[in-house]
Amino acid sequence: MKVSARLRYRHLSPRKARQVADLIRGKKVPQALSILAATEREAARVLEKLMRSAVANAGANHAVEDVDALLVAEVCVDGGPMAKRWRPRARGRATMIRKRTSHLRVLLSDDEASA
């Protein structure tokens, strides 16, 4: 059985979030939560909250009794829309500032074959 949770339009750079997502992909849920708790990144706090939401979805919507046996089958971090701003520079020039957003998805599975 597969259980997922999604977070969209989060003001977080996808590149920085992917670095944290690579740490937990393929791990069991308790191990992944402890890795996220020890990681000092904003993306770790966001992914930890999202993973706890996926675990709650497994217990409430899919009646999974043993949530400690679940594996992190997939963690997707995709880029969302960018807000573009301009910063004035020297000699009348300007530089574009991209304020990036992310779409995150955590997929938990109860079998190791899908992970």
C-alpha atoms as a printed R data frame, in Angstrom:
    type eleno elety resid chain resno      x      y       z
1   ATOM     1    CA   MET     A     1  0.000  0.000   0.000
2   ATOM     2    CA   LYS     A     2  1.235  3.475  -0.827
3   ATOM     3    CA   VAL     A     3  0.442  6.579   1.206
4   ATOM     4    CA   SER     A     4  1.391 10.101   0.198
5   ATOM     5    CA   ALA     A     5  1.384 13.692   1.386
6   ATOM     6    CA   ARG     A     6  1.940 16.804  -0.726
7   ATOM     7    CA   LEU     A     7  3.006 20.355  -0.084
8   ATOM     8    CA   ARG     A     8  2.774 22.866  -2.899
9   ATOM     9    CA   TYR     A     9  3.993 26.434  -3.454
10  ATOM    10    CA   ARG     A    10  6.413 26.400  -0.479
11  ATOM    11    CA   HIS     A    11  8.859 29.322  -0.540
12  ATOM    12    CA   LEU     A    12 11.972 27.113  -0.552
13  ATOM    13    CA   SER     A    13 14.633 26.565  -3.174
14  ATOM    14    CA   PRO     A    14 14.181 23.152  -4.852
15  ATOM    15    CA   ARG     A    15 17.934 22.599  -5.075
16  ATOM    16    CA   LYS     A    16 18.378 23.007  -1.318
17  ATOM    17    CA   ALA     A    17 15.345 20.816  -0.592
18  ATOM    18    CA   ARG     A    18 16.655 18.021  -2.860
19  ATOM    19    CA   GLN     A    19 19.879 17.849  -0.827
20  ATOM    20    CA   VAL     A    20 17.856 17.027   2.279
21  ATOM    21    CA   ALA     A    21 15.472 14.699   0.405
22  ATOM    22    CA   ASP     A    22 18.411 12.582  -0.761
23  ATOM    23    CA   LEU     A    23 19.281 11.848   2.885
24  ATOM    24    CA   ILE     A    24 15.994 10.074   3.662
25  ATOM    25    CA   ARG     A    25 15.061  8.342   0.416
26  ATOM    26    CA   GLY     A    26 14.760  4.564   0.924
27  ATOM    27    CA   LYS     A    27 14.945  4.668   4.742
28  ATOM    28    CA   LYS     A    28 12.399  3.437   7.278
29  ATOM    29    CA   VAL     A    29 10.157  6.134   8.770
30  ATOM    30    CA   PRO     A    30 11.655  6.261  12.302
31  ATOM    31    CA   GLN     A    31 15.193  6.419  10.900
32  ATOM    32    CA   ALA     A    32 14.230  9.112   8.390
33  ATOM    33    CA   LEU     A    33 12.560 11.215  11.098
34  ATOM    34    CA   SER     A    34 15.660 11.018  13.286
35  ATOM    35    CA   ILE     A    35 17.868 12.058  10.341
36  ATOM    36    CA   LEU     A    36 15.607 15.039   9.662
37  ATOM    37    CA   ALA     A    37 15.591 16.022  13.344
38  ATOM    38    CA   ALA     A    38 19.401 16.092  13.333
39  ATOM    39    CA   THR     A    39 19.714 18.060  10.082
40  ATOM    40    CA   GLU     A    40 20.066 21.820  10.512
41  ATOM    41    CA   ARG     A    41 18.313 22.996   7.377
42  ATOM    42    CA   GLU     A    42 14.974 24.720   6.807
43  ATOM    43    CA   ALA     A    43 14.103 22.012   4.288
44  ATOM    44    CA   ALA     A    44 14.552 19.377   7.012
45  ATOM    45    CA   ARG     A    45 11.856 21.026   9.163
46  ATOM    46    CA   VAL     A    46  9.502 21.180   6.167
47  ATOM    47    CA   LEU     A    47 10.112 17.555   5.135
48  ATOM    48    CA   GLU     A    48  9.766 16.352   8.726
49  ATOM    49    CA   LYS     A    49  6.352 17.974   9.024
50  ATOM    50    CA   LEU     A    50  5.329 16.577   5.631
51  ATOM    51    CA   MET     A    51  6.476 13.085   6.584
52  ATOM    52    CA   ARG     A    52  4.513 13.234   9.843
53  ATOM    53    CA   SER     A    53  1.483 14.199   7.753
54  ATOM    54    CA   ALA     A    54  2.009 11.162   5.512
55  ATOM    55    CA   VAL     A    55  2.279  8.903   8.579
56  ATOM    56    CA   ALA     A    56 -0.959 10.378   9.929
57  ATOM    57    CA   ASN     A    57 -2.601  9.765   6.545
58  ATOM    58    CA   ALA     A    58 -1.482  6.132   6.712
59  ATOM    59    CA   GLY     A    59 -3.017  5.667  10.137
60  ATOM    60    CA   ALA     A    60 -6.238  7.573   9.568
61  ATOM    61    CA   ASN     A    61 -7.130  6.990   5.926
62  ATOM    62    CA   HIS     A    62 -5.587  3.588   5.190
63  ATOM    63    CA   ALA     A    63 -5.794  1.909   8.639
64  ATOM    64    CA   VAL     A    64 -2.105  1.011   8.786
65  ATOM    65    CA   GLU     A    65 -1.377 -0.309  12.306
66  ATOM    66    CA   ASP     A    66  2.420 -0.540  12.202
67  ATOM    67    CA   VAL     A    67  3.610  2.817  10.867
68  ATOM    68    CA   ASP     A    68  7.189  2.022  11.978
69  ATOM    69    CA   ALA     A    69  7.382 -0.601   9.229
70  ATOM    70    CA   LEU     A    70  6.709  1.955   6.483
71  ATOM    71    CA   LEU     A    71  9.495  2.931   4.094
72  ATOM    72    CA   VAL     A    72 10.118  6.257   2.394
73  ATOM    73    CA   ALA     A    73  9.571  4.973  -1.131
74  ATOM    74    CA   GLU     A    74  9.787  8.306  -2.920
75  ATOM    75    CA   VAL     A    75 10.546 11.945  -2.134
76  ATOM    76    CA   CYS     A    76  9.912 14.325  -5.033
77  ATOM    77    CA   VAL     A    77 10.984 17.955  -4.973
78  ATOM    78    CA   ASP     A    78  9.870 19.864  -8.049
79  ATOM    79    CA   GLY     A    79 10.203 23.527  -8.823
80  ATOM    80    CA   GLY     A    80  7.146 25.712  -8.570
81  ATOM    81    CA   PRO     A    81  6.511 29.154 -10.022
82  ATOM    82    CA   MET     A    82  9.167 31.818  -9.537
83  ATOM    83    CA   ALA     A    83  8.549 35.398  -8.488
84  ATOM    84    CA   LYS     A    84 10.962 37.593 -10.428
85  ATOM    85    CA   ARG     A    85 12.312 40.833  -9.042
86  ATOM    86    CA   TRP     A    86 14.954 43.295 -10.206
87  ATOM    87    CA   ARG     A    87 17.887 44.613  -8.214
88  ATOM    88    CA   PRO     A    88 19.624 47.791  -9.355
89  ATOM    89    CA   ARG     A    89 23.343 47.414 -10.040
90  ATOM    90    CA   ALA     A    90 26.193 49.712 -10.904
91  ATOM    91    CA   ARG     A    91 26.236 51.929 -14.013
92  ATOM    92    CA   GLY     A    92 22.487 51.752 -14.656
93  ATOM    93    CA   ARG     A    93 22.252 47.994 -14.984
94  ATOM    94    CA   ALA     A    94 19.892 45.591 -13.241
95  ATOM    95    CA   THR     A    95 20.087 41.956 -12.135
96  ATOM    96    CA   MET     A    96 17.152 39.574 -11.881
97  ATOM    97    CA   ILE     A    97 16.393 37.978  -8.511
98  ATOM    98    CA   ARG     A    98 14.438 34.732  -8.658
99  ATOM    99    CA   LYS     A    99 12.377 33.905  -5.573
100 ATOM   100    CA   ARG     A   100 11.893 30.190  -6.027
101 ATOM   101    CA   THR     A   101  9.100 27.931  -4.769
102 ATOM   102    CA   SER     A   102  8.874 24.151  -4.456
103 ATOM   103    CA   HIS     A   103  6.316 21.401  -4.738
104 ATOM   104    CA   LEU     A   104  7.153 18.515  -2.368
105 ATOM   105    CA   ARG     A   105  5.703 15.001  -2.226
106 ATOM   106    CA   VAL     A   106  6.481 12.146   0.174
107 ATOM   107    CA   LEU     A   107  5.373  8.627  -0.733
108 ATOM   108    CA   LEU     A   108  5.450  5.939   1.957
109 ATOM   109    CA   SER     A   109  5.150  2.243   1.189
110 ATOM   110    CA   ASP     A   110  4.837 -0.870   3.330
111 ATOM   111    CA   ASP     A   111  6.824 -3.202   1.060
112 ATOM   112    CA   GLU     A   112 10.519 -3.044   0.205
113 ATOM   113    CA   ALA     A   113 10.003 -3.991  -3.449
114 ATOM   114    CA   SER     A   114  8.526 -0.588  -4.304
115 ATOM   115    CA   ALA     A   115 11.240  1.400  -2.497
